[in-house]
Amino acid sequence: MATPRSCGNCGESGHNKRTCKNPPKAREVTPVPVAPAISYAPKKVERIKQVESQEFEGGLPMVDMPPCLLRLNGYTQICSGSFRMTVPDDTTFDQIPNYVAWRRYV
């Protein structure tokens, strides 16, 4: 034989929590402690200085990758990997050896 069910609010039998005439019991809400926010940002940021080519051959910077001519935002630059050098606007591809020396590493 099944046991009679009781109300979830008042505990009496014969009705359920939805049809109960007694108001529901108020639950105490305990505040959850909040930890202080953790900042993962670095405290001191050091700027990385742009490193120029260390090797020079005949007074020209030495680059490892084949250089190319870049015209961007009104500037003309010679680029080779992370190396960049601003050159005059009328520089052509044939004049690149006047500004950098390229040595292929095999």
C-alpha positions as CSV (number, residue, x, y, z in Angstrom):
1,M,0.0,0.0,0.0
2,A,1.4,3.4,-0.9
3,T,2.0,6.0,1.7
4,P,0.0,9.2,1.4
5,R,2.0,12.0,0.0
6,S,2.4,15.2,2.0
7,C,2.6,18.9,0.9
8,G,6.0,20.3,0.3
9,N,5.1,23.6,2.1
10,C,3.1,22.7,5.2
11,G,3.6,18.9,5.4
12,E,-0.1,18.0,5.5
13,S,-1.6,15.4,3.3
14,G,-4.5,15.8,0.8
15,H,-2.9,18.5,-1.4
16,N,0.4,19.3,-3.0
17,K,2.7,22.3,-2.9
18,R,1.1,23.9,-5.9
19,T,-2.4,23.9,-4.4
20,C,-1.4,24.7,-0.8
21,K,-3.3,27.4,1.0
22,N,-0.3,28.3,3.2
23,P,2.4,30.5,1.8
24,P,5.7,28.9,1.0
25,K,8.4,29.0,3.7
26,A,11.0,31.7,3.0
27,R,14.5,30.3,2.6
28,E,17.4,32.2,4.1
29,V,19.9,33.2,1.4
30,T,23.5,33.3,2.6
31,P,25.8,35.5,0.6
32,V,28.6,33.8,-1.2
33,P,32.0,35.3,-0.4
34,V,33.5,36.9,-3.5
35,A,37.2,36.6,-3.9
36,P,39.1,39.7,-5.2
37,A,39.6,39.7,-9.0
38,I,42.9,38.2,-10.2
39,S,44.8,40.2,-12.7
40,Y,46.9,38.1,-15.1
41,A,48.3,41.2,-16.8
42,P,52.0,41.7,-16.4
43,K,53.0,44.3,-13.8
44,K,55.9,45.7,-15.9
45,V,56.0,45.6,-19.7
46,E,59.3,46.0,-21.4
47,R,59.3,47.2,-25.0
48,I,61.2,45.0,-27.4
49,K,63.8,47.0,-29.1
50,Q,64.1,46.5,-32.9
51,V,67.4,44.7,-33.5
52,E,69.3,45.9,-36.6
53,S,71.5,43.5,-38.5
54,Q,74.6,42.7,-36.5
55,E,76.8,41.8,-39.4
56,F,78.1,44.3,-41.9
57,E,79.8,43.7,-45.1
58,G,81.5,46.7,-46.7
59,G,79.4,49.0,-44.5
60,L,76.1,47.4,-45.6
61,P,73.8,45.5,-43.3
62,M,73.9,41.7,-44.0
63,V,70.6,39.9,-44.4
64,D,69.9,36.2,-44.6
65,M,66.7,36.1,-46.7
66,P,66.3,37.5,-50.2
67,P,65.4,41.2,-49.8
68,C,62.3,42.7,-51.4
69,L,61.1,46.3,-52.1
70,L,58.0,47.3,-50.2
71,R,56.0,50.4,-51.0
72,L,53.4,51.0,-48.2
73,N,51.7,54.1,-46.7
74,G,53.9,56.5,-48.7
75,Y,57.2,54.9,-47.6
76,T,59.6,52.7,-49.6
77,Q,61.4,50.1,-47.6
78,I,63.7,47.2,-48.2
79,C,62.4,44.1,-46.3
80,S,64.2,40.9,-45.5
81,G,62.6,38.7,-42.8
82,S,62.2,41.0,-39.8
83,F,64.8,43.5,-41.1
84,R,63.4,46.8,-42.6
85,M,65.2,49.8,-44.0
86,T,63.6,52.9,-45.3
87,V,65.1,54.0,-48.7
88,P,64.3,56.8,-51.2
89,D,61.0,56.6,-53.0
90,D,62.6,56.3,-56.5
91,T,64.6,53.1,-55.5
92,T,64.2,50.2,-57.9
93,F,64.6,46.5,-57.3
94,D,68.0,46.6,-59.2
95,Q,69.3,49.1,-56.6
96,I,68.7,46.9,-53.6
97,P,72.4,45.7,-53.4
98,N,73.4,49.4,-52.9
99,Y,71.6,49.3,-49.5
100,V,71.9,45.7,-48.1
101,A,74.2,42.7,-48.7
102,W,72.5,39.3,-49.0
103,R,74.3,36.1,-48.2
104,R,72.6,32.8,-48.8
105,Y,73.1,30.3,-46.0
106,V,73.1,26.7,-47.3
